[in-house]
């Protein structure tokens, strides 16, 4: 990325960090930004919908019985057509992240069920989910920028239903982008979300006028002292949390590596001794067999030579026929 795009001062950035709870909600609780972001997503994935208005919903849903877990979304909204959007920022990985995504999506469908005198016929609205992961994706998926998931008909090789679509966004990948790499409106949004606290200037304002408003909303110098203090406190806490998380990963890796090396050495020695014994036995057997066969062949030749001498053949003739030396035959 071009060097002049970024500020060198982590203590006083130009723009707030949109991966913090403060920054994320400051932006996406404003309709014009949420609508622009949603439409950029729908356009990129060739969806025919065009969102013109959204209504923000309660982000806490309590289960129908006491033992149900409480679900917390960062933001949830409903479009003018009645479709639902879940937009979430996930700060760090967790063991059952994929399961939680499915659970959130499923609950947003299940809560559409209608209760009353009229029989509900299971007509449901679409549910879209955008799960931004501000951590490195696992294993073989780490190189993916974004994954689009939905309901798929494996038998016929096509979409089963369009009532559920969700996207898993790997934000660290967009920190590798240069500004000129961003071709779609969605890539421009994700580039800004991933890099906002390091940027010196707001990019793409000429191509997307909505970013002029975004510049004003996210520029730290334009905030009130109270807003600025609130943000800086949360940003420091956010940075400390990420540092602790990175340290925990590093420490776990080092402990795992040391334990793995110790176990590997022990198993390697055990395996080496076993393979060495097997190899030694095999070599010993082969050498023994070769020596035994050679000795047996010599003894057979000596016995043949004795018989030839008994028949009256001379030593030279017997040596020529058996391959034994004249001295060996003379000793018989």
VOGU-3710 file (C-alpha; in Angstrom, 3 decimals, decimal comma):
1> xxxxxxxxxx> 0,000/0,000/0,000  1,186/3,533/-0,660  3,098/4,916/2,330  1,412/8,317/2,282  -2,006/6,755/2,837  -1,306/6,050/6,506  -0,514/7,968/9,644  2,587/7,072/11,649  1,093/8,140/14,992  -0,892/5,379/16,736
11> xxxxxxxxxx> -1,613/7,757/19,661  -3,527/10,314/17,607  -5,012/8,791/14,447  -6,958/10,885/11,955  -9,999/8,577/11,875  -11,556/6,323/14,489  -11,148/2,556/14,299  -14,324/1,077/12,793  -13,529/-2,368/14,192  -14,214/-1,105/17,730
21> xxxxxxxxxx> -17,737/-1,206/19,111  -17,793/2,607/19,329  -16,600/3,126/15,761  -18,716/0,357/14,258  -21,968/1,562/15,792  -21,192/5,256/15,223  -21,104/4,521/11,505  -23,638/1,770/10,958  -26,322/3,185/13,226  -26,660/5,939/10,637
31> xxxxxxxxxx> -29,060/4,893/7,912  -27,186/6,353/4,961  -24,079/4,322/5,773  -25,941/1,102/6,539  -27,991/1,372/3,319  -24,883/2,077/1,229  -23,028/-0,874/2,763  -25,963/-3,275/2,313  -26,535/-2,244/-1,309  -22,837/-2,630/-2,108
41> xxxxxxxxxx> -23,050/-6,190/-0,802  -26,224/-7,022/-2,710  -24,836/-5,510/-5,922  -21,566/-7,458/-5,676  -23,446/-10,740/-5,346  -25,982/-9,973/-8,077  -28,970/-9,711/-5,758  -31,944/-7,901/-7,284  -33,020/-6,132/-4,086  -32,286/-2,451/-3,580
51> xxxxxxxxxx> -32,613/-1,142/-0,032  -34,020/2,371/0,278  -34,812/2,425/4,003  -34,027/0,464/7,166  -35,542/0,243/10,619  -33,213/-0,671/13,469  -34,398/-3,468/15,735  -33,620/-4,501/19,289  -30,289/-6,302/19,280  -31,162/-8,517/22,245
61> xxxxxxxxxx> -33,608/-11,350/21,787  -34,695/-13,387/24,774  -35,543/-17,049/24,220  -39,069/-18,396/24,629  -38,190/-20,359/27,787  -35,950/-19,441/30,704  -33,112/-21,795/29,828  -32,696/-20,402/26,293  -29,527/-18,428/25,796  -29,738/-14,726/25,035
71> xxxxxxxxxx> -28,586/-13,718/21,569  -26,704/-10,451/21,110  -26,131/-8,940/17,651  -24,112/-5,813/17,027  -26,791/-4,412/14,740  -30,003/-5,765/13,286  -32,295/-3,945/10,906  -35,331/-4,482/8,714  -35,609/-3,156/5,163  -38,596/-1,464/3,523
81> xxxxxxxxxx> -39,545/-4,877/2,042  -39,505/-6,602/5,431  -36,212/-8,477/4,931  -33,786/-8,703/7,839  -30,088/-7,844/8,019  -27,714/-8,885/10,795  -24,434/-6,957/10,703  -21,844/-7,997/13,262  -18,241/-7,283/14,155  -16,482/-10,305/15,704
91> xxxxxxxxxx> -13,371/-9,121/17,551  -11,662/-12,481/17,934  -12,089/-16,162/17,181  -13,980/-18,638/19,280  -14,314/-22,404/19,218  -17,907/-22,583/17,971  -17,970/-19,458/15,808  -19,494/-21,228/12,769  -22,166/-22,841/14,947  -23,026/-19,485/16,497
101> xxxxxxxxxx> -23,474/-17,939/13,040  -25,941/-20,696/12,100  -27,738/-20,257/15,426  -28,108/-16,484/14,943  -29,435/-16,942/11,431  -31,820/-19,690/12,513  -33,202/-17,652/15,412  -33,891/-14,700/13,111  -36,030/-16,994/10,958  -37,724/-18,776/13,871
111> xxxxxxxxxx> -38,817/-15,520/15,528  -40,839/-14,635/12,420  -43,396/-17,251/13,407  -46,840/-15,736/13,936  -49,143/-16,615/16,832  -52,868/-15,878/16,731  -56,249/-17,045/15,569  -55,294/-17,082/11,890  -53,231/-20,091/10,837  -49,701/-19,051/9,911
121> xxxxxxxxxx> -48,574/-20,791/6,711  -44,818/-20,448/7,260  -44,320/-17,511/4,915  -40,998/-15,957/5,951  -38,909/-12,984/4,917  -35,291/-13,197/3,845  -32,571/-13,049/6,444  -29,128/-11,779/5,491  -26,110/-11,900/7,770  -22,768/-10,115/7,496
131> xxxxxxxxxx> -20,231/-11,390/10,013  -17,016/-9,380/9,955  -14,153/-11,296/11,533  -11,421/-9,048/12,900  -9,106/-12,006/13,386  -7,261/-14,440/11,146  -9,483/-17,140/9,731  -8,739/-20,730/10,615  -6,515/-23,143/8,756  -7,134/-23,517/5,039
141> xxxxxxxxxx> -9,638/-20,633/4,913  -7,198/-17,943/6,079  -6,488/-16,738/2,513  -10,158/-16,144/1,679  -11,281/-12,499/1,649  -14,968/-13,287/1,987  -17,134/-16,414/1,958  -20,727/-16,419/0,749  -22,900/-19,122/2,336  -26,521/-20,131/1,941
151> xxxxxxxxxx> -28,957/-23,005/1,472  -27,770/-25,289/-1,322  -29,366/-28,212/-3,192  -26,505/-30,684/-3,632  -28,556/-33,084/-5,754  -29,451/-30,547/-8,429  -26,394/-28,341/-8,005  -28,292/-25,106/-7,375  -29,570/-22,824/-4,637  -32,303/-24,445/-2,523
161> xxxxxxxxxx> -33,755/-21,227/-1,141  -32,888/-17,528/-1,152  -34,405/-16,961/2,284  -31,034/-17,244/4,035  -27,720/-15,768/2,874  -24,733/-14,849/4,978  -21,204/-13,646/4,404  -18,096/-14,292/6,511  -15,691/-11,400/5,967  -12,006/-11,921/6,780
171> xxxxxxxxxx> -10,996/-8,336/7,601  -7,209/-8,986/7,970  -7,158/-9,835/4,260  -8,352/-6,322/3,372  -5,390/-4,839/5,266  -3,231/-6,297/2,496  -5,125/-4,347/-0,166  -3,865/-1,225/-1,863  -6,422/1,445/-2,695  -6,133/0,673/-6,384
181> xxxxxxxxxx> -6,989/-2,979/-5,659  -10,510/-1,995/-4,613  -12,736/-2,359/-7,678  -16,226/-2,881/-6,227  -18,159/-0,679/-3,813  -18,067/-3,531/-1,289  -14,263/-3,790/-1,464  -14,037/-0,039/-0,867  -16,234/-0,296/2,208  -14,290/-3,243/3,620
191> xxxxxxxxxx> -10,962/-1,549/2,899  -12,046/1,492/4,928  -13,476/-0,602/7,770  -10,230/-2,597/8,014  -7,799/0,330/7,730  -9,646/3,399/9,060  -7,484/4,063/12,128  -4,305/4,087/9,985  -5,543/6,269/7,143  -4,446/9,882/6,672
201> xxxxxxxxxx> -7,165/10,701/4,138  -10,580/9,291/3,304  -10,367/7,420/-0,020  -12,939/6,923/-2,793  -14,946/10,110/-2,061  -15,054/11,005/-5,754  -16,428/7,597/-6,775  -18,740/7,215/-3,756  -20,029/10,546/-2,353  -21,340/8,731/0,753
211> xxxxxxxxxx> -17,738/8,606/1,964  -17,704/12,405/2,277  -20,221/12,008/5,092  -18,226/9,087/6,445  -15,144/11,307/6,641  -17,004/13,834/8,770  -18,523/11,138/11,005  -15,229/9,354/11,684  -12,679/12,171/11,839  -11,397/12,285/15,403
221> xxxxxxxxxx> -10,695/16,030/15,389  -14,363/16,800/14,626  -15,683/14,954/17,681  -16,634/16,597/20,937  -14,151/16,213/23,823  -16,531/13,793/25,542  -16,905/11,637/22,420  -13,169/11,685/21,863  -12,442/10,605/25,449  -15,011/7,806/25,230
231> xxxxxxxxxx> -13,524/6,566/21,989  -9,893/6,729/23,163  -10,780/4,836/26,347  -12,487/2,087/24,336  -9,710/2,032/21,732  -7,069/1,520/24,441  -9,163/-1,263/25,968  -9,635/-2,771/22,507  -5,891/-2,611/21,809  -5,060/-4,158/25,207
241> xxxxxxxxxx> -7,572/-6,947/24,614  -6,075/-7,742/21,213  -2,549/-7,725/22,651  -3,611/-10,149/25,389  -5,303/-12,342/22,805  -2,208/-12,361/20,570  -0,002/-13,179/23,574  -2,281/-16,056/24,587  -2,061/-17,459/21,053  1,734/-17,074/20,989
251> xxxxxxxxxx> 2,143/-18,658/24,424  -0,167/-21,514/23,485  1,764/-22,057/20,261  5,128/-22,105/22,053  3,891/-24,508/24,713  2,330/-26,707/22,058  5,525/-26,617/20,001  7,700/-27,578/23,012  5,325/-30,348/24,003  5,164/-31,557/20,415
261> xxxxxxxxxx> 8,954/-31,610/20,097  9,328/-33,577/23,342  6,695/-36,066/22,311  8,141/-36,250/18,803  11,644/-36,973/20,113  10,335/-39,702/22,410  8,270/-41,308/19,680  11,106/-40,835/17,186  13,584/-42,632/19,445  11,126/-45,426/20,065
271> xxxxxxxxxx> 10,365/-45,741/16,377  14,066/-45,495/15,493  15,008/-48,302/17,903  12,216/-50,477/16,565  13,124/-49,786/12,936  16,829/-50,236/13,736  16,232/-53,628/15,319  14,076/-54,724/12,415  16,658/-53,491/9,899  19,472/-55,195/11,838
281> xxxxxxxxxx> 17,588/-58,472/11,951  16,880/-58,285/8,249  20,497/-57,544/7,413  21,704/-60,269/9,769  19,386/-62,819/8,247  20,458/-61,865/4,743  24,146/-62,068/5,613  23,643/-65,343/7,470  21,795/-66,857/4,578  24,475/-65,727/2,146
291> xxxxxxxxxx> 27,249/-67,082/4,313  25,384/-70,310/4,914  24,718/-70,795/1,220  28,379/-70,111/0,399  29,578/-72,556/3,034  27,108/-75,194/1,906  28,214/-74,774/-1,707  31,893/-75,194/-0,705  31,154/-78,343/1,270  29,238/-79,782/-1,679
301> xxxxxxxxxx> 32,160/-79,087/-4,027  34,603/-80,763/-1,619  32,425/-83,862/-1,451  32,210/-83,948/-5,260  35,987/-83,587/-5,508  36,500/-86,555/-3,161  34,301/-88,726/-5,349  36,187/-87,644/-8,487  39,528/-88,519/-6,889  38,142/-91,886/-5,830
311> xxxxxxxxxx> 37,249/-92,546/-9,467  40,882/-91,965/-10,414  40,689/-88,446/-11,877  43,871/-86,404/-11,489  44,044/-83,258/-9,320  44,226/-80,799/-12,251  41,068/-82,252/-13,817  39,174/-82,173/-10,511  40,289/-78,539/-9,910  39,098/-77,533/-13,371
321> xxxxxxxxxx> 35,659/-79,173/-12,889  34,944/-77,995/-9,315  36,651/-74,607/-9,195  38,623/-75,640/-6,103  42,361/-74,904/-5,987  44,958/-77,627/-6,421  46,116/-77,067/-2,802  42,556/-77,519/-1,496  42,148/-80,778/-3,451  45,572/-82,085/-2,352
331> xx> 44,490/-81,792/1,306  41,468/-84,052/0,745
//
